[in-house]
Amino acid sequence: MSENNDPKGMKRGLTRYGDEAFSLFLRKAFIKAMGYTEDALSRPIVGIVDTYSGYNACHANVPDIIEAVKRGVMLAGGLPVTFPVISIHESFAYPTSMFLRNLMSMDVEEMIKAQPMDSVVLIGGCDKTVPALLMGAFSADCPTILEVTGPMMAGNLRGERIGACTDCRKLWGMHRAGEIDAAGIEAASEKLVPSAGTCGVMGTASTMALMSEAMGIMLPEGAAIPAVMSDRMRHAEETGSRAVSIAAENLKPSDIITQDSINNALRTLQAIGGSTNAIVHIAAVAGRLGLDASLNRLDAIGKGTPVLVDLKPAGKNYMEDLYRAGGLAPVLREIESSLALDAKTVTGKTLGENLAASPAAWAQEIVKPASAPLAKNEGMIALRGSLAPNGAVLKKAAASPDLLQFEGRAVVFEDLEDLAERIDSEDLDVTKDDVIVLKHAGPKGAPGMPEAGYIPIPIKLARKGVKDMLRLSDARMSGTAFGTIILHISPESADGGPLALVENGDIIKLDADARTLDLCVSDEEMAARRARYTPRPPHAGSDRGYLKLYLDTVTQAEDGCDFDFLIPK
């Protein structure tokens, strides 16, 4: 193909002035203001996504990663050019970072399309960031490679290893129960996040990094390297170098990511005991390429996949321990027989070839052998039934075994405000044998499907030593959380799902083995409730702007909560 039909570098995507020669002249004139020579501008251009923000501690090392990537690009003969996109952090995004994930994906897609680049390096880590980056880049379909920021190190509180954010929730629960005073919880806050990087447990950030490596969009060994290690910078340099190669090869996401790639990612998700959030994200990522990451596929893969990684919240260790144990490679070796080893990767080789070239295994305790796993199978399961016709999810590996077959009375909270107002009331009619139900916390209801599914134990029960109860909602839950918690109930209550009709005192039945979640109310009574049901009034401000776009077009959890117009028909 001629250069005119397949433009490269600065000639790519010329601004439309009606005169292409003038467009190129003007572009070069302005870029030369940056000090570039004609020689530099003749090189393959590698765009580098900059997600640094003063609000985002997960990305505090992004400037250093960018410099390492740049070095790799230049050593390989390319021209690195950074450009900013939205940076989102779970703890600093109102109403929730999930509300902004699709906006970030659109920003990434449009900036890749709008600016001249022959390939792009995605840099990010915080949990909604990696899926947003992949969604946008997959839609743009420019040669793409991912570099994650890496996990933080574990902290130490009076001799005990702690880390964000499983221990955040554990310690806060102890504070609520009166076991830690105000001074103690303040001291803990200074030790929970001791370095730059993403949460150091098997939360969503760690899960998405490991799934991305298994999917083949990241160079091997990159997912588990801590943010502060020199290995992270060397991996970033190698990523920059490879970015020049994939530009020359025109190796696009659509050439790499197939159904086999998605299946490998789902298999990895189950084997690592990953975050429930990743179920929504992988559905959205796969959906951008017309691939299947449905609940049925997740559940089928889970039935034959042991949970192997001994990390919090399902285990007791941290991501730095997985790094020292060899990262993802020992996990993949244990499930090798069930992987599609001929799946292509961004290295230009197959997953099997990459795995064969990875360092030999050594003695370690973090990745369990498939013959003696952390859990035999079913890290995560999909549920259906009269309460969740379109599905719900449960992280079985982090649940209490005695609650997996359970029947109890519903204690209902209508929304987040109701929950905040009444959950700690001494007058709340609740026992440990009840089922706590939260409504209107889904994609449209909250809005943004916040991580509110980790419903706190009512304080009067927490003070009596109750550590877990069956809790359910249409919300999400942080991958760092634990407990017998059913999430992503669909259709959500704000969309008129059965969850909207649950009343105090209704009997709810969970049968995890049968994969069922049922509301034990007669059809006649449900019809009567449906007839008198009144939808909630629109959210304030929903008549304009991004909120309107979001509410008008967001899909349900099983479809990834993506915008319907971004999914290929």
C-alpha angles and dihedrals in degrees: 000000000000123000090246090059094039106034120191137201116345091002092063118106098355117202110257111250096138091255116076094192091054090046091056092044092052093045092053093045092057097041089051086064084074089062098256120153125222088253092056092048091053092062127095107276119231113194114212118202112225113205097166116139135165086231094056117076090173086067100041090116095051094103089056092046090050091054091050092048090048090052091053092048093050094045087055093050100258134123114242117210121180124209131181128241133174115299117207131185124188095229095046103044123094125240089359138314089245088066088061100040095093092045089054090049090054091049090052094046096047095044091051090050095042100050129060111257134140093204137359135223113210115209121190146107117176109111103261091035100072095050090045091051093048094045092052096042093046090053091048089046095204116148100282140189128178129221116183124208092234134229126298122246121260118262131221127232114186092327097318121112111235136170146174127308119354088053090048088064095039093052093043089052089053089049091052090050091053095249094116123041127218093268091050095052091047090053090050091054089063093055103039096078105033099163146014117285142071126303109303096224132070092286126139096282093053091042094052091046092053093044090050091053091048089047089057101241094112130056113260120274093021104109101071104036108120116245094243098048123105087229087069091059093046090051089050091051090052089048091055091050092049090049089066090051096050088050090056091045092044087225104175130187089252088059092052110030112073134153087273089057091052091047090052090051092050091048089051091048090057095043095052094046088239135187123293087224088068090066090065093042098049089049089056094043093048091043092061088066096038093254130140125251096151127159090251091056092046091051095047092050091046094056091066101035124089121216104244111167119089098210132127133297093032093027136015110260140080138241093259086062091053089050091054089047091058103274119243098342097080089049092052091047091057093053096032094120091060097046128094094241094181092063112125121244138194089261089071088245131092125264089251092053091049091049092049090052095049119104117282117264121265134193113289141144103215102076109052122213115256087242091061106025131174085247126004095232144320105069087167129014136193119230131200134176143111091314095046110028092166096038147271134210136231127189095222094182090063096042131099109258093220091060098051091087102041144147122187149149118275119243103193132208114187097209145337093284091053090049093051092048100048112021093090098038115126086217094059109125099227140126132185088259094062131093117238112218126194120192134192097029098112132106094291101021102063088017112245101028096259126206090262095121090095089083110190120244106256106265095238089057094042089057088055091055100261106154103173141023134168106272128176141181146141088256132098128247130215113260086233092065129091141197140083096306127153115207145179094034106188137240086035120229093252088057092054098262121159089263088072090062099051113120134194111279097025114137115242121193127201122190106176093182092054091040092233135139114182139179105217097218125121122255089241093055092046090052090052091049091048091052093055096038115122119196116235118258118266119277115265109266094017092127094077148024130010094335090060092048090049097049094043096051113021115118128217125272097266088059094049099260087265123148109269094228092057094058115088113245 
